């Protein structure tokens, strides 16, 4: 056995061990992403309006008011812009962008806005339906997220408010712009004061009448 052959046999296990260490470090630094579709919203933050028209003559956008009241409004408003953030696959938290209140649900199904995030009351499981609407259930209680009937703010467990919501992306509707300044009328060359420097319009001078 030659010297070169003996040296290559001694280096073989050492090289394999170094390659194994390098592969382990690469895998730790760059984990292989999970291809499960359930994890596609992991850590994602979306700003949406939750719109409902639950076949009950109700068309409303869910709003979280400054006092913590949760109601439905016919038009989009700052209180209706919500931040949906994934906590884990299929579970989200809902935050009012303007009021900084989390959407939460009481044991009787009552919805309210809280300044403090309580995982037991403010975590919702999001179920995507085939028609594009979503259904949200309290992860802890299993109760569906429903708007109060007739947008009264009062919850009656015997009543059934809208429960299917359509997350609508987009910004608030911009207020109409104020009317612009009208362009000045061209000077009347037939007037004694074509640039209107003397005062209000005094009519055309008889001297320039044709």
TORTORVEX-198678 format. One record per residue: chain; residue number from 1; x, y, z of N, C-alpha, C in turn. Coordinates in Angstrom, 1 decimal. Each point is the difference from the previous one (the first is absolute). Layout:
<sites>
<site "A",NUM,<X,Y,Z>,<X,Y,Z>,<X,Y,Z>>;
...
</sites>
This chain:
<sites>
<site "A",1,<0.8,-1.2,0.0>,<-0.8,1.2,0.0>,<0.9,1.2,0.0>>;
<site "A",2,<-0.2,0.9,-1.0>,<0.8,1.2,0.0>,<-0.4,1.1,1.0>>;
<site "A",3,<0.9,1.0,0.1>,<-0.3,1.1,1.0>,<-1.3,0.7,-0.4>>;
<site "A",4,<-0.1,0.3,-1.3>,<-1.2,0.8,-0.4>,<-1.3,-0.8,0.3>>;
<site "A",5,<0.0,-1.3,-0.2>,<-1.2,-0.8,0.2>,<-0.3,0.0,1.5>>;
<site "A",6,<1.0,-0.2,0.8>,<-0.2,0.0,1.5>,<-0.6,1.3,0.5>>;
<site "A",7,<0.6,1.2,-0.6>,<-0.5,1.3,0.4>,<-1.4,0.2,-0.4>>;
<site "A",8,<-0.4,-0.4,-1.2>,<-1.4,0.1,-0.4>,<-1.0,-0.8,0.9>>;
<site "A",9,<0.4,-1.2,0.5>,<-0.8,-0.7,0.8>,<-0.2,0.7,1.4>>;
<site "A",10,<1.1,0.6,0.5>,<-0.1,0.7,1.3>,<-0.9,1.2,-0.2>>;
<site "A",11,<0.0,0.7,-1.1>,<-0.7,1.3,-0.2>,<-1.5,-0.3,-0.3>>;
<site "A",12,<-0.3,-1.2,-0.4>,<-1.4,-0.3,-0.4>,<-1.0,0.2,1.1>>;
<site "A",13,<0.1,-0.6,1.2>,<-0.9,0.2,1.1>,<-0.1,1.4,0.4>>;
<site "A",14,<1.2,0.7,0.0>,<0.0,1.4,0.5>,<-0.8,0.9,-1.0>>;
<site "A",15,<0.2,-0.2,-1.3>,<-0.8,0.8,-1.0>,<-1.5,-0.3,0.2>>;
<site "A",16,<-0.4,-1.2,0.1>,<-1.4,-0.3,0.2>,<-0.6,0.7,1.2>>;
<site "A",17,<0.8,0.0,1.1>,<-0.5,0.6,1.3>,<-0.1,1.5,-0.2>>;
<site "A",18,<0.9,0.6,-0.8>,<-0.1,1.5,-0.2>,<-1.2,0.3,-0.9>>;
<site "A",19,<-0.2,-0.9,-1.0>,<-1.2,0.3,-0.8>,<-1.3,-0.2,0.8>>;
<site "A",20,<0.0,-0.9,0.9>,<-1.2,-0.2,0.8>,<-0.3,1.2,0.9>>;
<site "A",21,<1.1,0.6,0.5>,<-0.1,1.2,0.9>,<-0.5,1.2,-0.9>>;
<site "A",22,<0.6,0.1,-1.2>,<-0.5,1.1,-0.8>,<-1.4,-0.1,-0.4>>;
<site "A",23,<-0.5,-1.2,-0.4>,<-1.4,-0.2,-0.3>,<-0.9,0.3,1.1>>;
<site "A",24,<0.4,-0.4,1.2>,<-0.8,0.3,1.2>,<-0.2,1.5,0.2>>;
<site "A",25,<1.1,0.8,-0.1>,<0.0,1.4,0.2>,<-0.9,0.7,-1.1>>;
<site "A",26,<0.1,-0.5,-1.2>,<-0.8,0.6,-1.1>,<-1.5,-0.3,0.2>>;
<site "A",27,<-0.3,-1.2,0.5>,<-1.4,-0.3,0.2>,<-0.6,0.8,1.2>>;
<site "A",28,<0.9,0.3,1.0>,<-0.5,0.8,1.1>,<-0.2,1.5,-0.4>>;
<site "A",29,<0.9,0.4,-0.8>,<-0.1,1.5,-0.4>,<-1.1,0.2,-1.0>>;
<site "A",30,<-0.3,-1.0,-0.9>,<-1.0,0.2,-1.0>,<-1.0,-1.2,0.0>>;
<site "A",31,<-0.9,0.0,0.9>,<-0.9,-1.1,0.1>,<-0.9,-0.1,-1.2>>;
<site "A",32,<-0.3,-1.2,-0.4>,<-0.9,-0.3,-1.1>,<-1.4,0.5,0.3>>;
<site "A",33,<-0.6,0.9,-0.8>,<-1.3,0.5,0.2>,<-1.0,-1.2,-0.1>>;
<site "A",34,<-1.0,0.1,0.9>,<-1.1,-1.0,0.0>,<-0.9,0.3,-1.2>>;
<site "A",35,<-0.3,-1.0,-0.7>,<-0.9,0.2,-1.2>,<-1.5,-0.1,0.3>>;
<site "A",36,<-0.3,-0.2,1.3>,<-1.4,-0.2,0.3>,<-0.8,1.3,-0.3>>;
<site "A",37,<-1.2,-0.1,-0.7>,<-0.7,1.2,-0.2>,<-0.6,0.7,1.2>>;
<site "A",38,<-0.1,-0.8,1.1>,<-0.5,0.5,1.3>,<0.9,1.1,0.6>>;
<site "A",39,<1.3,0.0,-0.4>,<1.0,0.9,0.5>,<0.3,1.2,-0.9>>;
<site "A",40,<-0.9,0.2,-1.0>,<0.3,1.0,-0.9>,<-0.2,1.4,0.6>>;
<site "A",41,<-0.8,0.1,1.0>,<-0.3,1.3,0.7>,<0.8,0.2,1.3>>;
<site "A",42,<1.0,-0.9,0.2>,<0.8,0.1,1.2>,<0.7,1.3,0.2>>;
<site "A",43,<-0.3,0.8,1.1>,<0.6,1.2,0.2>,<-0.4,1.1,-0.9>>;
<site "A",44,<-1.0,-0.2,-0.8>,<-0.4,1.0,-1.0>,<-0.9,1.0,0.7>>;
<site "A",45,<0.1,1.3,-0.4>,<-0.9,1.0,0.5>,<-0.7,0.6,-1.2>>;
<site "A",46,<-1.4,0.1,0.1>,<-0.8,0.5,-1.1>,<-0.9,1.1,0.6>>;
<site "A",47,<-0.2,1.1,-0.8>,<-0.9,1.0,0.4>,<-1.3,-0.2,-0.9>>;
<site "A",48,<-1.1,-0.2,0.7>,<-1.2,-0.3,-0.7>,<-1.2,0.7,0.7>>;
<site "A",49,<-1.1,0.1,-0.8>,<-1.3,0.3,0.5>,<-0.8,-1.3,0.0>>;
<site "A",50,<-0.7,-0.3,1.1>,<-0.8,-1.2,0.1>,<-1.4,0.4,-0.4>>;
<site "A",51,<-0.4,-0.4,-1.2>,<-1.3,0.3,-0.5>,<-0.9,-1.2,0.1>>;
<site "A",52,<-1.3,0.2,0.3>,<-0.9,-1.1,0.0>,<-1.4,0.4,-0.6>>;
<site "A",53,<-0.6,-0.9,-0.7>,<-1.3,0.1,-0.5>,<-0.7,-1.4,0.1>>;
<site "A",54,<-0.2,-0.4,1.2>,<-0.3,-1.4,0.4>,<-1.4,-0.4,-0.3>>;
<site "A",55,<-0.5,0.5,-1.2>,<-1.3,-0.4,-0.4>,<-1.1,0.3,1.0>>;
<site "A",56,<0.2,1.0,0.8>,<-0.9,0.4,1.0>,<-0.3,1.5,-0.1>>;
<site "A",57,<0.0,0.5,-1.2>,<-0.3,1.4,-0.3>,<1.0,0.9,0.8>>;
<site "A",58,<1.2,-0.5,0.2>,<1.0,0.7,0.7>,<1.2,0.1,-0.8>>;
<site "A",59,<0.5,1.3,-0.2>,<1.2,0.3,-0.7>,<0.8,0.9,0.9>>;
<site "A",60,<1.1,-0.5,0.5>,<0.7,0.8,1.0>,<1.5,-0.3,-0.1>>;
<site "A",61,<0.8,0.9,0.6>,<1.4,-0.2,0.2>,<0.2,0.0,1.5>>;
<site "A",62,<0.7,-1.0,0.5>,<0.3,-0.1,1.4>,<0.9,1.2,0.5>>;
<site "A",63,<-0.4,0.6,1.0>,<0.7,1.1,0.6>,<0.3,-0.2,1.5>>;
<site "A",64,<1.2,0.4,0.4>,<0.4,0.0,1.4>,<0.1,1.5,0.4>>;
<site "A",65,<-0.9,0.4,0.9>,<-0.1,1.4,0.4>,<1.0,0.4,1.1>>;
<site "A",66,<0.2,1.3,0.2>,<0.9,0.4,1.0>,<-0.3,-0.5,1.4>>;
<site "A",67,<-1.3,-0.1,0.3>,<-0.5,-0.5,1.3>,<0.0,-1.5,0.1>>;
<site "A",68,<0.4,-0.7,-1.0>,<0.1,-1.5,0.1>,<-1.3,-0.6,-0.6>>;
<site "A",69,<-0.9,0.8,-0.4>,<-1.2,-0.6,-0.6>,<0.3,-0.5,-1.4>>;
<site "A",70,<-0.6,-1.2,-0.4>,<0.1,-0.6,-1.3>,<-1.3,0.1,-0.7>>;
<site "A",71,<-0.1,0.7,-1.1>,<-1.2,0.1,-0.8>,<0.2,-0.2,-1.4>>;
<site "A",72,<-1.0,0.1,-0.8>,<0.1,0.0,-1.5>,<-0.4,1.3,-0.6>>;
<site "A",73,<0.7,0.5,-1.0>,<-0.3,1.2,-0.6>,<-0.1,-0.2,-1.5>>;
<site "A",74,<-0.9,0.7,-0.6>,<-0.3,-0.2,-1.5>,<1.1,0.4,-0.8>>;
<site "A",75,<0.8,1.0,0.4>,<1.1,0.5,-0.9>,<1.3,-0.2,0.7>>;
<site "A",76,<1.1,-0.1,-0.7>,<1.3,-0.1,0.6>,<0.3,1.2,0.8>>;
<site "A",77,<0.8,-0.2,1.1>,<0.3,1.1,0.8>,<1.4,-0.3,0.7>>;
<site "A",78,<0.7,0.9,0.6>,<1.2,-0.3,0.7>,<-0.1,-1.1,1.0>>;
<site "A",79,<-1.2,0.0,0.7>,<-0.2,-1.0,1.0>,<-0.1,-1.4,-0.5>>;
<site "A",80,<-0.3,-0.1,-1.4>,<-0.2,-1.3,-0.6>,<1.3,-0.6,-0.6>>;
<site "A",81,<1.1,0.8,0.0>,<1.2,-0.6,-0.6>,<0.7,-0.8,1.1>>;
<site "A",82,<0.1,-1.3,-0.4>,<0.5,-1.0,1.0>,<1.3,-0.6,-0.5>>;
<site "A",83,<0.8,-0.4,1.0>,<1.3,-0.7,-0.3>,<-0.1,-1.4,0.5>>;
<site "A",84,<0.1,-0.9,-1.0>,<-0.2,-1.5,0.3>,<1.5,-0.6,-0.1>>;
<site "A",85,<0.4,-0.5,1.2>,<1.3,-0.5,0.1>,<0.0,-1.5,0.4>>;
<site "A",86,<0.7,-0.8,-0.7>,<0.1,-1.4,0.3>,<0.8,-0.3,1.2>>;
<site "A",87,<-0.6,-0.7,1.0>,<0.7,-0.4,1.2>,<0.6,-1.4,-0.2>>;
<site "A",88,<-0.7,-0.8,-0.7>,<0.5,-1.4,-0.4>,<-0.9,-0.4,-1.1>>;
<site "A",89,<0.3,-1.1,-0.7>,<-0.7,-0.5,-1.1>,<-1.5,0.0,0.3>>;
<site "A",90,<-0.8,0.8,-0.8>,<-1.5,0.0,0.1>,<-0.5,0.8,1.2>>;
<site "A",91,<0.8,0.6,0.8>,<-0.5,0.8,1.2>,<0.6,1.4,-0.2>>;
<site "A",92,<-0.9,1.0,0.2>,<0.4,1.4,-0.2>,<-0.5,0.9,1.2>>;
<site "A",93,<0.6,1.1,0.1>,<-0.5,1.1,0.9>,<-0.5,1.1,-0.9>>;
<site "A",94,<-1.0,0.8,0.5>,<-0.6,1.1,-0.8>,<0.1,1.2,0.8>>;
<site "A",95,<0.7,1.0,-0.5>,<0.3,1.3,0.7>,<-0.6,1.2,-0.8>>;
<site "A",96,<-0.7,0.8,0.7>,<-0.5,1.3,-0.6>,<1.2,0.9,-0.2>>;
<site "A",97,<0.2,0.4,-1.3>,<1.2,0.9,-0.3>,<-0.1,1.3,0.7>>;
<site "A",98,<-1.2,0.6,0.0>,<-0.2,1.4,0.6>,<-0.1,0.0,1.5>>;
<site "A",99,<-0.7,-1.0,0.5>,<-0.2,0.0,1.5>,<1.0,-0.8,0.8>>;
<site "A",100,<0.8,-0.8,-0.7>,<1.0,-0.8,0.6>,<-0.6,-1.0,1.0>>;
<site "A",101,<-1.2,-0.5,-0.3>,<-0.7,-0.9,0.8>,<-0.1,-1.4,-0.7>>;
<site "A",102,<0.2,-1.0,0.8>,<-0.1,-1.4,-0.5>,<-1.5,-0.4,0.0>>;
<site "A",103,<-0.4,-0.7,-1.1>,<-1.3,-0.6,0.0>,<0.0,-1.2,0.9>>;
<site "A",104,<-0.9,0.0,1.0>,<-0.1,-1.1,0.9>,<-1.5,-0.5,0.1>>;
<site "A",105,<-0.1,-1.2,0.6>,<-1.4,-0.6,0.2>,<-0.1,-0.5,1.4>>;
<site "A",106,<-1.2,0.4,0.6>,<-0.3,-0.5,1.3>,<-0.6,-1.4,0.0>>;
<site "A",107,<-0.2,-0.6,1.2>,<-0.5,-1.4,0.0>,<-1.4,-0.1,-0.6>>;
<site "A",108,<-0.8,1.1,0.0>,<-1.4,0.0,-0.6>,<0.0,0.4,-1.4>>;
<site "A",109,<1.2,0.1,-0.6>,<0.1,0.4,-1.4>,<0.1,1.5,-0.3>>;
<site "A",110,<-0.1,0.8,1.1>,<0.1,1.5,-0.2>,<1.3,0.4,-0.5>>;
<site "A",111,<0.0,0.8,-1.0>,<1.3,0.6,-0.6>,<0.3,1.3,0.7>>;
<site "A",112,<1.3,0.2,0.2>,<0.4,1.3,0.6>,<1.4,0.3,-0.4>>;
<site "A",113,<0.5,1.2,0.1>,<1.3,0.4,-0.3>,<0.8,0.2,1.3>>;
<site "A",114,<1.2,-0.6,0.1>,<0.8,0.1,1.2>,<1.4,0.6,-0.4>>;
<site "A",115,<0.5,0.8,0.9>,<1.3,0.6,-0.2>,<1.1,-1.1,0.4>>;
<site "A",116,<-0.4,-1.0,0.6>,<1.0,-1.1,0.4>,<-0.4,-1.3,-0.8>>;
<site "A",117,<1.0,-0.6,-0.5>,<-0.2,-1.2,-0.7>,<0.0,-1.2,0.9>>;
<site "A",118,<-1.2,-0.7,0.0>,<-0.1,-1.2,0.8>,<-0.1,-1.2,-0.9>>;
<site "A",119,<0.9,-0.9,0.0>,<0.0,-1.1,-1.0>,<-1.3,-0.8,0.1>>;
<site "A",120,<-0.5,-0.2,1.2>,<-1.2,-0.8,0.2>,<-1.3,0.7,-0.6>>;
<site "A",121,<0.0,1.3,0.0>,<-1.2,0.7,-0.5>,<0.1,0.7,-1.3>>;
<site "A",122,<1.3,0.2,-0.5>,<0.2,0.8,-1.2>,<0.7,-0.8,-1.1>>;
<site "A",123,<0.0,-1.3,0.0>,<0.5,-0.8,-1.0>,<-1.1,-0.7,-0.8>>;
<site "A",124,<0.0,0.1,-1.3>,<-1.0,-0.5,-0.8>,<0.5,-1.0,-1.1>>;
<site "A",125,<-0.7,-1.1,-0.2>,<0.4,-0.9,-1.0>,<-0.7,0.4,-1.3>>;
<site "A",126,<0.7,0.2,-1.1>,<-0.5,0.5,-1.3>,<-0.2,-1.2,-0.9>>;
<site "A",127,<-1.2,-0.1,-0.5>,<-0.4,-1.0,-1.0>,<-0.4,0.6,-1.3>>;
<site "A",128,<0.8,-0.3,-1.1>,<-0.3,0.6,-1.3>,<-1.0,-0.9,-0.7>>;
<site "A",129,<-1.1,0.7,-0.5>,<-1.0,-0.7,-0.7>,<0.2,0.0,-1.5>>;
<site "A",130,<-0.7,-0.8,-0.8>,<0.3,-0.1,-1.4>,<-0.5,1.3,-0.7>>;
<site "A",131,<-1.0,0.7,0.5>,<-0.5,1.2,-0.6>,<0.7,1.2,0.3>>;
<site "A",132,<1.2,-0.1,0.7>,<0.8,1.2,0.3>,<-0.3,0.6,1.4>>;
<site "A",133,<-1.1,-0.4,0.6>,<-0.3,0.5,1.4>,<0.8,-0.8,1.0>>;
<site "A",134,<0.1,0.5,1.2>,<0.7,-0.6,1.1>,<-1.0,-0.2,1.2>>;
<site "A",135,<0.3,-1.0,0.8>,<-0.7,-0.2,1.3>,<1.1,0.0,1.0>>;
<site "A",136,<-0.3,0.7,1.1>,<1.0,0.1,1.1>,<-0.7,-0.6,1.3>>;
<site "A",137,<0.8,-0.8,0.7>,<-0.5,-0.6,1.2>,<1.0,0.3,1.1>>;
<site "A",138,<-0.5,0.2,1.2>,<0.9,0.2,1.2>,<0.8,-1.3,0.2>>;
<site "A",139,<1.3,0.1,0.0>,<0.8,-1.2,0.1>,<-0.2,-0.7,1.4>>;
<site "A",140,<-0.3,0.7,1.0>,<-0.3,-0.5,1.3>,<-1.4,-0.5,0.2>>;
<site "A",141,<-1.0,0.9,-0.3>,<-1.4,-0.3,0.2>,<-0.6,-0.8,-1.1>>;
<site "A",142,<0.5,0.1,-1.2>,<-0.6,-0.6,-1.2>,<-1.3,0.7,-0.5>>;
<site "A",143,<-0.3,1.2,0.6>,<-1.1,0.7,-0.5>,<0.3,0.8,-1.2>>;
<site "A",144,<-1.0,0.1,-1.0>,<0.3,0.8,-1.2>,<0.0,1.5,0.3>>;
<site "A",145,<0.8,0.7,-0.8>,<0.0,1.4,0.1>,<-1.2,0.6,-0.7>>;
<site "A",146,<-0.9,0.7,0.6>,<-1.2,0.5,-0.6>,<-0.2,1.4,0.4>>;
<site "A",147,<-0.4,0.9,-0.9>,<-0.4,1.3,0.3>,<-1.3,0.0,0.8>>;
<site "A",148,<-0.1,1.0,1.0>,<-1.3,0.0,0.7>,<-1.2,0.2,-0.9>>;
<site "A",149,<-1.1,-0.6,0.2>,<-1.1,0.2,-0.9>,<-0.5,1.4,0.0>>;
<site "A",150,<-0.3,0.5,-1.2>,<-0.5,1.3,-0.2>,<1.0,1.1,0.4>>;
<site "A",151,<1.3,-0.5,0.2>,<1.1,1.0,0.4>,<-0.3,0.8,1.2>>;
<site "A",152,<-0.7,-0.6,1.0>,<-0.4,0.7,1.2>,<1.1,0.0,1.0>>;
<site "A",153,<1.0,-0.9,-0.1>,<1.0,0.0,1.0>,<-0.4,-0.9,1.1>>;
<site "A",154,<-1.2,-0.4,0.1>,<-0.5,-0.9,1.1>,<0.0,-1.5,-0.6>>;
<site "A",155,<0.5,-0.9,0.8>,<0.0,-1.4,-0.5>,<-1.0,-0.8,0.7>>;
<site "A",156,<-0.7,-0.7,-0.8>,<-1.1,-1.0,0.5>,<0.4,-1.3,-0.6>>;
<site "A",157,<0.3,-1.0,0.9>,<0.5,-1.3,-0.5>,<-1.1,-0.7,-0.8>>;
<site "A",158,<-1.3,0.4,0.1>,<-1.0,-0.6,-0.8>,<-0.1,0.6,-1.4>>;
<site "A",159,<0.6,1.1,-0.2>,<0.0,0.7,-1.3>,<1.2,-0.5,-0.8>>;
<site "A",160,<-0.1,0.1,-1.3>,<1.0,-0.4,-0.9>,<0.4,1.1,-0.9>>;
<site "A",161,<1.2,0.6,0.2>,<0.4,1.1,-0.8>,<0.9,-0.5,-1.1>>;
<site "A",162,<0.5,0.8,-0.9>,<0.8,-0.4,-1.1>,<1.3,-0.7,0.4>>;
<site "A",163,<0.4,-1.1,-0.6>,<1.2,-0.7,0.4>,<0.9,-0.2,-1.1>>;
<site "A",164,<-0.4,0.3,-1.3>,<0.9,-0.2,-1.1>,<0.6,1.3,-0.4>>;
<site "A",165,<1.3,0.1,-0.1>,<0.7,1.3,-0.3>,<0.8,-0.1,-1.2>>;
<site "A",166,<0.0,1.1,-0.8>,<0.9,0.1,-1.2>,<1.1,1.0,0.3>>;
<site "A",167,<1.2,-0.5,0.1>,<1.1,0.9,0.3>,<0.3,0.9,-1.3>>;
<site "A",168,<-0.2,1.2,0.1>,<0.2,0.9,-1.1>,<1.3,0.8,0.2>>;
<site "A",169,<0.9,-0.1,-0.9>,<1.2,0.8,0.0>,<-0.3,1.4,-0.5>>;
<site "A",170,<0.9,0.9,0.3>,<-0.2,1.4,-0.5>,<0.1,1.0,1.0>>;
<site "A",171,<0.1,1.3,-0.4>,<0.1,1.1,0.9>,<-1.3,0.7,0.2>>;
<site "A",172,<-0.1,0.9,0.9>,<-1.2,0.8,0.2>,<-0.3,0.8,-1.2>>;
<site "A",173,<-1.2,0.3,-0.2>,<-0.4,0.8,-1.1>,<0.4,1.5,0.3>>;
<site "A",174,<0.8,0.6,-0.9>,<0.5,1.3,0.2>,<-1.2,1.0,-0.1>>;
<site "A",175,<0.0,1.0,0.9>,<-1.0,1.0,0.0>,<0.1,0.8,-1.3>>;
<site "A",176,<-1.1,0.5,-0.5>,<0.0,0.8,-1.2>,<0.9,1.2,0.1>>;
<site "A",177,<0.7,0.3,-1.0>,<0.9,1.1,0.0>,<-0.8,1.3,-0.1>>;
<site "A",178,<0.4,1.1,0.7>,<-0.7,1.3,-0.1>,<0.1,0.5,-1.4>>;
<site "A",179,<-1.0,0.7,-0.4>,<0.0,0.5,-1.4>,<1.2,1.0,-0.2>>;
<site "A",180,<0.6,-0.2,-1.2>,<1.2,0.8,-0.3>,<-0.4,1.5,-0.3>>;
<site "A",181,<1.0,0.8,0.1>,<-0.2,1.4,-0.4>,<-0.3,0.2,-1.4>>;
<site "A",182,<-1.1,0.7,-0.4>,<-0.3,0.1,-1.3>,<1.0,0.9,-0.7>>;
<site "A",183,<0.3,-0.3,-1.3>,<0.9,0.8,-0.7>,<-0.6,1.4,-0.3>>;
<site "A",184,<0.8,1.0,0.0>,<-0.6,1.4,-0.2>,<-0.5,0.1,-1.5>>;
<site "A",185,<-1.0,0.7,-0.1>,<-0.5,0.2,-1.4>,<1.0,0.9,-0.8>>;
<site "A",186,<0.0,-0.2,-1.2>,<0.9,0.8,-0.9>,<-0.4,1.5,0.1>>;
<site "A",187,<1.0,0.9,-0.1>,<-0.3,1.4,0.1>,<-1.0,0.4,-1.2>>;
<site "A",188,<-0.8,1.0,0.3>,<-1.0,0.5,-1.0>,<0.7,1.2,-0.6>>;
<site "A",189,<0.5,-0.2,-1.2>,<0.7,1.0,-0.7>,<-0.9,1.2,-0.4>>;
<site "A",190,<-1.3,-0.3,0.0>,<-0.9,1.1,-0.3>,<-0.4,0.9,1.2>>;
<site "A",191,<0.6,-0.3,1.2>,<-0.4,0.7,1.2>,<1.0,1.1,0.3>>;
<site "A",192,<-0.4,1.0,0.7>,<0.9,1.1,0.4>,<1.0,-0.5,1.1>>;
<site "A",193,<-0.4,-1.1,0.6>,<0.9,-0.6,1.1>,<0.2,-1.4,-0.3>>;
<site "A",194,<0.7,-0.4,-1.1>,<0.1,-1.4,-0.4>,<0.6,-0.9,1.1>>;
<site "A",195,<0.8,0.5,0.9>,<0.7,-0.8,1.0>,<-0.8,0.0,1.3>>;
<site "A",196,<-1.1,0.7,0.1>,<-0.8,0.1,1.2>,<0.8,0.6,1.2>>;
<site "A",197,<0.7,1.0,-0.3>,<0.9,0.6,1.0>,<-0.7,1.2,0.7>>;
<site "A",198,<-1.1,0.5,-0.5>,<-0.7,1.1,0.6>,<-0.9,-0.5,1.1>>;
<site "A",199,<-0.7,-1.0,-0.2>,<-1.0,-0.5,1.0>,<-0.8,-1.1,-0.7>>;
<site "A",200,<-1.2,-0.3,0.6>,<-0.9,-1.0,-0.5>,<-0.4,0.4,-1.4>>;
<site "A",201,<-0.5,-1.1,-0.7>,<-0.4,0.3,-1.3>,<-1.0,1.1,-0.1>>;
<site "A",202,<0.2,1.0,-0.8>,<-0.9,1.1,-0.2>,<-0.6,0.0,-1.3>>;
<site "A",203,<0.1,-1.1,-0.7>,<-0.6,0.0,-1.4>,<0.9,0.6,-1.0>>;
<site "A",204,<-0.3,-0.1,-1.2>,<0.9,0.5,-1.1>,<-0.3,1.5,-0.2>>;
<site "A",205,<1.1,0.6,-0.2>,<-0.1,1.5,-0.3>,<-0.7,0.2,-1.3>>;
<site "A",206,<-0.9,1.0,0.0>,<-0.7,0.3,-1.3>,<1.0,0.5,-1.0>>;
<site "A",207,<1.2,0.4,0.4>,<1.0,0.5,-1.0>,<0.5,-1.1,-0.8>>;
<site "A",208,<-0.1,-1.3,0.5>,<0.6,-1.1,-0.7>,<-1.1,-0.9,-0.6>>;
<site "A",209,<-1.3,0.5,0.1>,<-1.1,-0.7,-0.6>,<0.1,0.1,-1.5>>;
<site "A",210,<-0.3,-1.0,-0.6>,<0.0,0.0,-1.5>,<-1.3,0.4,-0.5>>;
</sites>
